[in-house]
Amino acid sequence: MGRTPYSLVAAFVLVAVLSLGASVAIASPESTPAPALTREAVDRFLDEFMPSAMDRLHVPGVTFVAVKDGEILTMRGFGYSDIETARRVDPETTVFRAGSVSKILTGMAVMQLVGRGVVDLDEDVNTYIRGFEIPDTYRERITLRHLLTHTAGFDERNLGMSEFGSDVYPELGEYLAAELPPRVRPPGELAQYSNHGMTLAGYVVECASGTPFVHYVQEHILALLGMVHSSFELTPSMQEQLSSSYQWRRGKYVKVPYVHINLIPAGMLMTTAADMARFIMANLAGGELDSVRVLGAEQVDAMQSQQFTNNPAVPGIGYAWLMGQRNGRRVVFHGGDIWQFSTQLLLAPEEDFGLFVSGNGAGAARLNDELIKGLFDTFFPRPKEEGSAGLTGDPNVRGDAGSAGDPRNLSGVYRMTRSPMTTADKVISLMTELRLSAQNDGTLALTPPAGYGVPPTTWAPVGPGLYRDTAGDDLMAFDEWAKASEGRRPSRVYIGTWAFHRLPFYETSSFALVLLAAIVAVFIWAMLAWAFGRKVSGLAAALGLTDVVAIVGIAASLLTVPNWVLTTAVPCTTRAALVLPLVGIVLAVALAWQTIRRTADANKRRWGFAKRRARQGFASLFLPWLCVVAHMVFVWFLNLWNLLGWRF
């Protein structure tokens, strides 16, 4: 995660933009004979790659392990786990926070119970949980199959998902009863990444097994696999071995405080490279390690097979695992980003190969992506004769460039469907939009969100509603693509596993900036007119000052408060800033009434010839009404982004 609210959406924007290569194939234009995949060759690659990448991307420490044919190929630690004490990364014992990689273990726990007949993937989740019930917003009931494929249809929520301190472990049932987001679409309609959905799956494990989730995973997965330095709970021994993580600020590293995640099954795994090597070996061997079976081969295969896709032209999702290809080779993977830790876990089952890499700094997500791309391009290059085969979720999807649709009708501003819809953190999605623009040569240019440091990419048409990144082989598919040939605009684009919807103009960041600039200009005009005696009402100046302070206060809260504060509690400064628009409503009503009265009095004097009416200028006649309208528009804007009424 980053230093600003951008990090609140890193889990889906980084997956969709920075780590697209984990979703589909990435290959060099021409293959060269691959060097033998040996310990010496991989170590040489790492020694050449790591120092410069860590320095360039500001990552103080990295832990790495690669597994091939049931054995550790190489396991390395680079840099520091704690800069202040000069403690170096030890891949055997240094614990890194793995974030959403936790979801793979949660999925495995569910599938253990499925294999034993304790739970059914297609049974209503309400059958298993205790203490609350999922509302029947839609006719279709939510099942474990929906939870494990991120298709349950829950809204996204970031506020309140974390707590400061190491001793904060709320009961999963209590947390979910209070914080489970509302359902915003029918289950099974769309894959929409959901931390709360996977946490609910973990709670089913807890209820069905009769054992607290963290203890169940410890006993039935971690202990069985000999993962002695891994846990979902920050015990004293784990705390002693846990790496710090760092921001890069003003040319130096700044340590990030430890923050507990209430969504334990979705993001609290802490582990080492050595432990994850054992986990990888078990998953590549059909669920067995050292003659101990942790999961049935049938369940392992189901987890690693595609169970749902948003569009047949792009990869989908298994049970917890994300599907993809690299250089024509099938991979299953999952990433994790949490408070400047960034992790990638990837398996290439047919190659009997897997890797785990985690970094503890601001640029770790990009480092991981570049590292994996470089490893595959070096040791698993795409065969020349393969051409474009195997690039899509469905190998039968083919087409000519001309059938991809008019790029002018595909261009627009898009945002991930995971974005919050019902709470105040919806406003953060203003900073997560993707822009697609048509080029004269028939290609599309994709511009990622500002602030991520990722350059635009160019996408060329390759089939019906299908575009490919010209710098690699990442694929982008559009729904309702045939509409584009009819001059209409598709509503969604799919990049890898995830979906992005087209935004109406009034939800774009450019519209928001123009609108707020116009509102501020009106209010500054009113304040200056009052200050220089232009006969404008003092109420207009007061209303202007109130709203300008509110705008500055809300923006400052979003842009300067650290992300771990925003996900833990809404700052007092933000709450205070959100009071001001309500005060402004009172001032606007008073100003409107005052203006009406003054206009009525002026008309009486004019028609009653009581005395000659003094000549009034624009400021006194129209500026008050302009201020009232500006405030009404500001209130509409706040309501659009759930900032009116403390919807936390």
FENLINKA-V737256 format. One record per residue. N is the residue number from 1. RES is the residue in three letters. OMEGA is omega in radians with two decimals (none if undefined). D_FIRST is the distance of its C-alpha to the first C-alpha in whole Angstrom. Layout:
BEGIN
n | res | omega | d_first
N | RES | OMEGA | D_FIRST
N | RES | OMEGA | D_FIRST
END
This chain:
BEGIN
n | res | omega | d_first
1 | MET | -3.02 | 0
2 | GLY | -3.07 | 4
3 | ARG | -3.06 | 7
4 | THR | 3.09 | 8
5 | PRO | 3.02 | 9
6 | TYR | -3.05 | 8
7 | SER | 3.12 | 4
8 | LEU | -3.13 | 7
9 | VAL | -3.11 | 8
10 | ALA | -3.08 | 6
11 | ALA | 3.11 | 8
12 | PHE | 3.12 | 11
13 | VAL | 3.13 | 11
14 | LEU | 3.08 | 9
15 | VAL | -3.03 | 12
16 | ALA | -3.06 | 15
17 | VAL | -3.07 | 14
18 | LEU | -3.02 | 13
19 | SER | 3.11 | 14
20 | LEU | -3.13 | 17
21 | GLY | 3.08 | 19
22 | ALA | -3.11 | 18
23 | SER | -3.13 | 20
24 | VAL | -2.98 | 23
25 | ALA | 3.00 | 25
26 | ILE | -3.09 | 24
27 | ALA | 3.00 | 28
28 | SER | -3.12 | 29
29 | PRO | 3.14 | 32
30 | GLU | -3.14 | 35
31 | SER | 3.00 | 35
32 | THR | -3.14 | 36
33 | PRO | -3.08 | 37
34 | ALA | 3.03 | 35
35 | PRO | 3.13 | 35
36 | ALA | -3.13 | 36
37 | LEU | -3.14 | 33
38 | THR | 3.09 | 33
39 | ARG | -3.09 | 32
40 | GLU | -3.11 | 33
41 | ALA | 3.14 | 32
42 | VAL | 3.10 | 28
43 | ASP | 3.11 | 28
44 | ARG | 3.09 | 30
45 | PHE | -3.12 | 27
46 | LEU | -3.14 | 24
47 | ASP | 3.10 | 26
48 | GLU | -3.03 | 26
49 | PHE | -2.89 | 23
50 | MET | -3.04 | 21
51 | PRO | -3.10 | 22
52 | SER | -3.14 | 21
53 | ALA | 3.13 | 18
54 | MET | 3.13 | 16
55 | ASP | -3.10 | 18
56 | ARG | -3.05 | 17
57 | LEU | 3.05 | 14
58 | HIS | 3.09 | 13
59 | VAL | -3.07 | 13
60 | PRO | -3.08 | 15
61 | GLY | 3.13 | 15
62 | VAL | 3.00 | 16
63 | THR | -3.00 | 18
64 | PHE | 2.98 | 20
65 | VAL | 3.04 | 22
66 | ALA | -3.11 | 25
67 | VAL | 3.10 | 27
68 | LYS | 3.08 | 30
69 | ASP | 3.03 | 33
70 | GLY | 3.14 | 33
71 | GLU | 3.07 | 32
72 | ILE | 3.11 | 29
73 | LEU | 3.01 | 30
74 | THR | 3.13 | 28
75 | MET | -3.00 | 25
76 | ARG | 2.97 | 24
77 | GLY | -3.11 | 21
78 | PHE | 3.03 | 20
79 | GLY | -2.93 | 20
80 | TYR | 2.99 | 19
81 | SER | 3.06 | 17
82 | ASP | -3.06 | 18
83 | ILE | -3.04 | 19
84 | GLU | -3.13 | 21
85 | THR | -3.13 | 23
86 | ALA | 3.11 | 23
87 | ARG | -3.06 | 23
88 | ARG | 3.12 | 22
89 | VAL | 3.05 | 20
90 | ASP | -3.08 | 23
91 | PRO | 3.11 | 22
92 | GLU | -2.95 | 25
93 | THR | -3.11 | 23
94 | THR | -3.08 | 20
95 | VAL | 3.05 | 18
96 | PHE | 3.05 | 14
97 | ARG | -3.01 | 12
98 | ALA | 3.06 | 12
99 | GLY | -3.01 | 10
100 | SER | 2.96 | 12
101 | VAL | 3.06 | 15
102 | SER | -3.05 | 16
103 | LYS | 3.11 | 17
104 | ILE | 3.12 | 20
105 | LEU | 3.08 | 21
106 | THR | 3.08 | 22
107 | GLY | 3.11 | 23
108 | MET | 3.11 | 26
109 | ALA | 3.10 | 27
110 | VAL | -3.08 | 28
111 | MET | 3.00 | 30
112 | GLN | -3.13 | 31
113 | LEU | 3.06 | 33
114 | VAL | -3.13 | 34
115 | GLY | 3.13 | 36
116 | ARG | 3.13 | 37
117 | GLY | -3.13 | 38
118 | VAL | 3.12 | 37
119 | VAL | 3.14 | 35
120 | ASP | -3.11 | 35
121 | LEU | -3.05 | 32
122 | ASP | 3.09 | 34
123 | GLU | 3.06 | 35
124 | ASP | -3.11 | 34
125 | VAL | 3.12 | 31
126 | ASN | 3.11 | 33
127 | THR | -3.00 | 36
128 | TYR | -2.98 | 34
129 | ILE | 3.14 | 31
130 | ARG | 3.00 | 33
131 | GLY | 3.10 | 33
132 | PHE | -3.13 | 32
133 | GLU | 3.09 | 32
134 | ILE | -3.08 | 30
135 | PRO | -3.14 | 32
136 | ASP | 3.13 | 34
137 | THR | 3.11 | 33
138 | TYR | -3.11 | 34
139 | ARG | -3.11 | 37
140 | GLU | 3.12 | 35
141 | ARG | 3.10 | 33
142 | ILE | 3.14 | 30
143 | THR | 3.06 | 30
144 | LEU | 3.09 | 28
145 | ARG | 3.09 | 29
146 | HIS | -3.09 | 27
147 | LEU | -3.08 | 24
148 | LEU | 3.10 | 24
149 | THR | 3.12 | 23
150 | HIS | -3.13 | 21
151 | THR | -3.09 | 24
152 | ALA | 3.09 | 25
153 | GLY | 3.09 | 24
154 | PHE | 2.98 | 22
155 | ASP | 3.08 | 21
156 | GLU | 3.08 | 17
157 | ARG | 3.10 | 16
158 | ASN | -3.11 | 13
159 | LEU | 3.07 | 15
160 | GLY | -3.07 | 16
161 | MET | -3.09 | 14
162 | SER | -3.13 | 14
163 | GLU | 3.02 | 16
164 | PHE | 3.04 | 16
165 | GLY | -3.09 | 18
166 | SER | -3.08 | 19
167 | ASP | -3.10 | 22
168 | VAL | -3.14 | 21
169 | TYR | 3.14 | 22
170 | PRO | 3.07 | 23
171 | GLU | -3.12 | 25
172 | LEU | -3.12 | 24
173 | GLY | 3.13 | 27
174 | GLU | -3.14 | 27
175 | TYR | -3.09 | 23
176 | LEU | 3.12 | 23
177 | ALA | -3.09 | 27
178 | ALA | -2.92 | 25
179 | GLU | -3.14 | 22
180 | LEU | -3.10 | 22
181 | PRO | 3.09 | 22
182 | PRO | 3.06 | 25
183 | ARG | -3.08 | 26
184 | VAL | 3.04 | 26
185 | ARG | -3.14 | 28
186 | PRO | 3.11 | 30
187 | PRO | 3.13 | 29
188 | GLY | -3.10 | 29
189 | GLU | -2.99 | 29
190 | LEU | 3.00 | 25
191 | ALA | -3.13 | 22
192 | GLN | -3.05 | 20
193 | TYR | -3.03 | 16
194 | SER | 3.02 | 17
195 | ASN | -3.11 | 15
196 | HIS | 3.09 | 18
197 | GLY | 3.13 | 21
198 | MET | 3.05 | 20
199 | THR | 3.08 | 20
200 | LEU | 3.07 | 23
201 | ALA | 3.08 | 24
202 | GLY | 3.11 | 23
203 | TYR | 3.04 | 26
204 | VAL | 3.07 | 28
205 | VAL | -3.13 | 28
206 | GLU | -3.09 | 29
207 | CYS | -3.07 | 31
208 | ALA | -3.12 | 33
209 | SER | -3.08 | 33
210 | GLY | -3.11 | 34
211 | THR | 3.07 | 32
212 | PRO | -3.01 | 28
213 | PHE | -3.07 | 25
214 | VAL | 3.13 | 24
215 | HIS | 3.12 | 28
216 | TYR | -3.12 | 28
217 | VAL | 3.13 | 26
218 | GLN | -3.06 | 27
219 | GLU | -2.96 | 30
220 | HIS | 3.10 | 30
221 | ILE | -3.01 | 28
222 | LEU | -3.12 | 26
223 | ALA | -3.14 | 30
224 | LEU | -3.11 | 31
225 | LEU | -3.12 | 29
226 | GLY | 3.13 | 30
227 | MET | -2.92 | 26
228 | VAL | -3.14 | 27
229 | HIS | -3.11 | 24
230 | SER | -3.14 | 21
231 | SER | 2.95 | 21
232 | PHE | -3.08 | 19
233 | GLU | -3.11 | 21
234 | LEU | 3.08 | 20
235 | THR | 3.11 | 23
236 | PRO | -3.14 | 25
237 | SER | 3.09 | 25
238 | MET | -3.14 | 22
239 | GLN | -3.13 | 20
240 | GLU | -3.08 | 23
241 | GLN | -3.03 | 21
242 | LEU | 3.06 | 17
243 | SER | 2.94 | 15
244 | SER | 3.01 | 14
245 | SER | -2.93 | 10
246 | TYR | 2.88 | 10
247 | GLN | 2.99 | 9
248 | TRP | -3.04 | 12
249 | ARG | 3.10 | 14
250 | ARG | 3.03 | 18
251 | GLY | 3.09 | 18
252 | LYS | 3.12 | 17
253 | TYR | 3.09 | 15
254 | VAL | -3.06 | 14
255 | LYS | 3.10 | 13
256 | VAL | 3.14 | 11
257 | PRO | 3.08 | 13
258 | TYR | 3.11 | 13
259 | VAL | 3.12 | 12
260 | HIS | 3.12 | 14
261 | ILE | 3.11 | 13
262 | ASN | 3.13 | 17
263 | LEU | -2.96 | 16
264 | ILE | -3.11 | 17
265 | PRO | -3.08 | 18
266 | ALA | -3.00 | 15
267 | GLY | -3.03 | 13
268 | MET | -3.13 | 14
269 | LEU | 2.99 | 16
270 | MET | -2.98 | 16
271 | THR | 3.09 | 18
272 | THR | 3.09 | 20
273 | ALA | -3.13 | 20
274 | ALA | 3.11 | 24
275 | ASP | -3.12 | 24
276 | MET | 3.02 | 22
277 | ALA | 3.11 | 25
278 | ARG | 3.11 | 27
279 | PHE | 3.12 | 25
280 | ILE | -3.11 | 25
281 | MET | 3.13 | 29
282 | ALA | -3.11 | 29
283 | ASN | 3.07 | 28
284 | LEU | -3.10 | 29
285 | ALA | 3.07 | 33
286 | GLY | 3.05 | 33
287 | GLY | -3.09 | 32
288 | GLU | 3.10 | 34
289 | LEU | 3.13 | 33
290 | ASP | 3.11 | 36
291 | SER | 3.07 | 39
292 | VAL | -3.13 | 36
293 | ARG | 3.13 | 35
294 | VAL | -3.14 | 32
295 | LEU | -3.14 | 32
296 | GLY | -3.12 | 35
297 | ALA | 3.13 | 35
298 | GLU | 3.14 | 35
299 | GLN | 3.08 | 32
300 | VAL | -3.14 | 30
301 | ASP | 3.13 | 32
302 | ALA | 3.13 | 31
303 | MET | -3.04 | 27
304 | GLN | 3.10 | 27
305 | SER | -3.11 | 29
306 | GLN | 3.14 | 28
307 | GLN | -3.12 | 29
308 | PHE | 2.99 | 28
309 | THR | 3.10 | 27
310 | ASN | -3.10 | 26
311 | ASN | -3.07 | 29
312 | PRO | -3.12 | 31
313 | ALA | -3.08 | 30
314 | VAL | 3.13 | 26
315 | PRO | -3.12 | 25
316 | GLY | -3.02 | 24
317 | ILE | 3.02 | 23
318 | GLY | 3.00 | 25
319 | TYR | -3.12 | 25
320 | ALA | 3.11 | 21
321 | TRP | 3.00 | 21
322 | LEU | -3.09 | 20
323 | MET | 3.07 | 23
324 | GLY | 3.06 | 23
325 | GLN | 3.01 | 25
326 | ARG | 3.14 | 25
327 | ASN | 3.08 | 28
328 | GLY | -3.13 | 30
329 | ARG | -3.14 | 29
330 | ARG | 3.06 | 28
331 | VAL | 2.93 | 25
332 | VAL | -2.97 | 23
333 | PHE | 2.94 | 19
334 | HIS | 3.08 | 16
335 | GLY | 3.08 | 12
336 | GLY | 3.11 | 10
337 | ASP | -3.12 | 6
338 | ILE | 3.04 | 5
339 | TRP | 3.07 | 5
340 | GLN | 2.89 | 5
341 | PHE | 3.04 | 7
342 | SER | -2.97 | 8
343 | THR | 2.96 | 11
344 | GLN | 3.02 | 14
345 | LEU | -3.05 | 17
346 | LEU | 3.05 | 20
347 | LEU | 2.95 | 24
348 | ALA | -2.95 | 27
349 | PRO | -3.10 | 29
350 | GLU | 3.08 | 32
351 | GLU | -3.05 | 32
352 | ASP | -3.06 | 31
353 | PHE | 3.06 | 28
354 | GLY | 3.11 | 24
355 | LEU | 3.07 | 22
356 | PHE | 3.09 | 18
357 | VAL | 3.14 | 16
358 | SER | 3.11 | 13
359 | GLY | -3.02 | 11
360 | ASN | -3.13 | 10
361 | GLY | -2.98 | 9
362 | ALA | -3.07 | 7
363 | GLY | -3.05 | 9
364 | ALA | -3.14 | 9
365 | ALA | 3.13 | 9
366 | ARG | 3.11 | 12
367 | LEU | -3.13 | 14
368 | ASN | -3.11 | 14
369 | ASP | 3.12 | 15
370 | GLU | -3.14 | 17
371 | LEU | -3.10 | 19
372 | ILE | 3.10 | 19
373 | LYS | -3.14 | 21
374 | GLY | 3.12 | 23
375 | LEU | -3.11 | 24
376 | PHE | 3.11 | 26
377 | ASP | -3.12 | 27
378 | THR | -2.98 | 29
379 | PHE | 3.12 | 30
380 | PHE | -3.11 | 30
381 | PRO | 3.12 | 31
382 | ARG | 3.07 | 32
383 | PRO | -3.10 | 36
384 | LYS | -3.05 | 38
385 | GLU | -3.06 | 40
386 | GLU | -3.12 | 37
387 | GLY | -3.08 | 37
388 | SER | -3.11 | 34
389 | ALA | 3.03 | 35
390 | GLY | -3.07 | 32
391 | LEU | -3.05 | 30
392 | THR | 3.05 | 29
393 | GLY | 3.11 | 29
394 | ASP | -3.08 | 33
395 | PRO | 3.13 | 35
396 | ASN | -3.14 | 38
397 | VAL | 3.14 | 36
398 | ARG | 3.09 | 37
399 | GLY | 3.11 | 39
400 | ASP | -3.07 | 40
401 | ALA | -3.07 | 38
402 | GLY | -3.11 | 40
403 | SER | -3.09 | 39
404 | ALA | -3.13 | 35
405 | GLY | 3.11 | 36
406 | ASP | -3.09 | 37
407 | PRO | 3.11 | 33
408 | ARG | 3.11 | 34
409 | ASN | 3.10 | 34
410 | LEU | -3.11 | 31
411 | SER | -3.14 | 29
412 | GLY | 3.12 | 27
413 | VAL | -3.07 | 24
414 | TYR | 3.09 | 22
415 | ARG | -3.11 | 19
416 | MET | -3.13 | 17
417 | THR | 3.12 | 20
418 | ARG | -3.05 | 17
419 | SER | 3.13 | 16
420 | PRO | -3.13 | 18
421 | MET | -2.94 | 21
422 | THR | -3.11 | 23
423 | THR | -3.02 | 21
424 | ALA | 3.13 | 20
425 | ASP | 2.97 | 16
426 | LYS | -3.07 | 18
427 | VAL | -3.13 | 18
428 | ILE | 3.13 | 14
429 | SER | 3.01 | 15
430 | LEU | -3.07 | 17
431 | MET | -3.07 | 14
432 | THR | -3.07 | 14
433 | GLU | 3.03 | 17
434 | LEU | 3.13 | 19
435 | ARG | 3.04 | 22
436 | LEU | -3.14 | 25
437 | SER | -3.12 | 28
438 | ALA | 3.10 | 31
439 | GLN | -3.10 | 33
440 | ASN | -3.11 | 36
441 | ASP | 3.10 | 36
442 | GLY | 3.11 | 35
443 | THR | 3.05 | 32
444 | LEU | 3.03 | 29
445 | ALA | 3.10 | 26
446 | LEU | 3.12 | 22
447 | THR | 3.13 | 20
448 | PRO | 3.11 | 16
449 | PRO | 3.08 | 15
450 | ALA | 3.09 | 15
451 | GLY | -3.14 | 13
452 | TYR | 3.12 | 11
453 | GLY | -3.13 | 14
454 | VAL | -3.11 | 15
455 | PRO | 3.06 | 19
456 | PRO | 3.10 | 21
457 | THR | -3.12 | 23
458 | THR | -3.05 | 26
459 | TRP | -3.10 | 27
460 | ALA | 3.14 | 31
461 | PRO | 3.14 | 33
462 | VAL | -3.11 | 34
463 | GLY | -3.12 | 35
464 | PRO | -3.13 | 36
465 | GLY | -3.00 | 33
466 | LEU | 3.12 | 31
467 | TYR | -3.14 | 29
468 | ARG | 3.07 | 28
469 | ASP | -3.10 | 26
470 | THR | 3.11 | 28
471 | ALA | 3.13 | 26
472 | GLY | 3.12 | 26
473 | ASP | 3.06 | 27
474 | ASP | -3.06 | 24
475 | LEU | 3.12 | 25
476 | MET | -3.12 | 25
477 | ALA | 3.14 | 28
478 | PHE | 3.01 | 29
479 | ASP | 3.11 | 31
480 | GLU | -3.02 | 34
481 | TRP | -3.12 | 34
482 | ALA | 3.12 | 38
483 | LYS | -3.09 | 38
484 | ALA | 3.13 | 36
485 | SER | 3.10 | 40
486 | GLU | 3.11 | 41
487 | GLY | 3.10 | 40
488 | ARG | -3.01 | 37
489 | ARG | 3.02 | 34
490 | PRO | -3.07 | 31
491 | SER | -3.11 | 29
492 | ARG | 2.98 | 26
493 | VAL | -3.13 | 25
494 | TYR | 3.10 | 23
495 | ILE | -3.03 | 21
496 | GLY | -3.07 | 21
497 | THR | -2.87 | 21
498 | TRP | -3.08 | 19
499 | ALA | 3.09 | 21
500 | PHE | -3.14 | 21
501 | HIS | 3.11 | 23
502 | ARG | -3.09 | 25
503 | LEU | 2.92 | 25
504 | PRO | -3.01 | 28
505 | PHE | -3.05 | 28
506 | TYR | 3.06 | 28
507 | GLU | 3.13 | 24
508 | THR | -3.13 | 23
509 | SER | -3.14 | 21
510 | SER | 3.09 | 25
511 | PHE | -3.13 | 27
512 | ALA | -3.13 | 25
513 | LEU | 3.13 | 25
514 | VAL | -3.12 | 29
515 | LEU | -3.13 | 30
516 | LEU | 3.10 | 28
517 | ALA | 3.13 | 30
518 | ALA | 3.12 | 33
519 | ILE | -3.14 | 33
520 | VAL | 3.14 | 32
521 | ALA | 3.12 | 35
522 | VAL | -3.07 | 37
523 | PHE | 3.07 | 36
524 | ILE | 3.06 | 37
525 | TRP | -3.14 | 40
526 | ALA | -3.13 | 41
527 | MET | 3.12 | 40
528 | LEU | 3.12 | 42
529 | ALA | 3.11 | 45
530 | TRP | -3.09 | 45
531 | ALA | -3.10 | 45
532 | PHE | 2.98 | 48
533 | GLY | -3.13 | 50
534 | ARG | 3.08 | 50
535 | LYS | 3.04 | 51
536 | VAL | -3.08 | 48
537 | SER | 3.03 | 47
538 | GLY | 3.08 | 45
539 | LEU | 3.10 | 44
540 | ALA | 3.10 | 42
541 | ALA | 3.13 | 41
542 | ALA | 3.10 | 39
543 | LEU | 3.12 | 38
544 | GLY | 3.14 | 36
545 | LEU | -3.13 | 35
546 | THR | -3.08 | 33
547 | ASP | 3.10 | 31
548 | VAL | 3.10 | 30
549 | VAL | 3.12 | 29
550 | ALA | -3.13 | 27
551 | ILE | 3.14 | 26
552 | VAL | -3.11 | 24
553 | GLY | 3.14 | 23
554 | ILE | -3.14 | 21
555 | ALA | -3.14 | 20
556 | ALA | 3.12 | 19
557 | SER | -3.08 | 17
558 | LEU | -3.01 | 15
559 | LEU | -3.04 | 14
560 | THR | -3.13 | 15
561 | VAL | 3.14 | 14
562 | PRO | -3.06 | 10
563 | ASN | -3.14 | 8
564 | TRP | 3.03 | 9
565 | VAL | -3.10 | 13
566 | LEU | -3.14 | 12
567 | THR | -3.14 | 12
568 | THR | 3.13 | 14
569 | ALA | 3.09 | 17
570 | VAL | -3.09 | 18
571 | PRO | 3.12 | 19
572 | CYS | 3.14 | 23
573 | THR | 3.11 | 23
574 | THR | 3.13 | 21
575 | ARG | 3.13 | 24
576 | ALA | 3.13 | 27
577 | ALA | -3.13 | 26
578 | LEU | 3.03 | 26
579 | VAL | -3.00 | 29
580 | LEU | 3.10 | 31
581 | PRO | 3.08 | 31
582 | LEU | 3.02 | 33
583 | VAL | 3.13 | 35
584 | GLY | 3.10 | 35
585 | ILE | 3.11 | 37
586 | VAL | 3.14 | 40
587 | LEU | -3.13 | 40
588 | ALA | 3.10 | 40
589 | VAL | 3.13 | 43
590 | ALA | 3.13 | 45
591 | LEU | 3.12 | 45
592 | ALA | 3.13 | 46
593 | TRP | 3.14 | 49
594 | GLN | -3.13 | 50
595 | THR | 3.09 | 50
596 | ILE | -3.14 | 52
597 | ARG | -3.12 | 54
598 | ARG | 3.11 | 55
599 | THR | 3.12 | 55
600 | ALA | 3.13 | 58
601 | ASP | -3.14 | 60
602 | ALA | 3.12 | 60
603 | ASN | 3.10 | 62
604 | LYS | -3.12 | 64
605 | ARG | -3.10 | 65
606 | ARG | -3.08 | 65
607 | TRP | 3.13 | 67
608 | GLY | -3.13 | 69
609 | PHE | 3.09 | 70
610 | ALA | 3.03 | 70
611 | LYS | -3.10 | 69
612 | ARG | -3.13 | 67
613 | ARG | 3.10 | 63
614 | ALA | 3.14 | 62
615 | ARG | -3.13 | 60
616 | GLN | 3.14 | 56
617 | GLY | -3.11 | 53
618 | PHE | -3.07 | 50
619 | ALA | -3.09 | 48
620 | SER | -3.09 | 50
621 | LEU | -2.95 | 51
622 | PHE | -3.09 | 48
623 | LEU | 3.08 | 45
624 | PRO | 3.12 | 45
625 | TRP | 3.09 | 44
626 | LEU | 3.10 | 42
627 | CYS | 3.12 | 40
628 | VAL | 3.12 | 40
629 | VAL | 3.13 | 39
630 | ALA | 3.12 | 36
631 | HIS | 3.10 | 35
632 | MET | 3.10 | 36
633 | VAL | 3.11 | 34
634 | PHE | 3.11 | 31
635 | VAL | 3.08 | 31
636 | TRP | 3.13 | 31
637 | PHE | 3.13 | 28
638 | LEU | 3.13 | 26
639 | ASN | 3.11 | 28
640 | LEU | -3.09 | 26
641 | TRP | 3.03 | 23
642 | ASN | 3.14 | 24
643 | LEU | 3.12 | 24
644 | LEU | 3.11 | 27
645 | GLY | 3.04 | 28
646 | TRP | 3.10 | 25
647 | ARG | -3.10 | 24
648 | PHE | none | 21
END
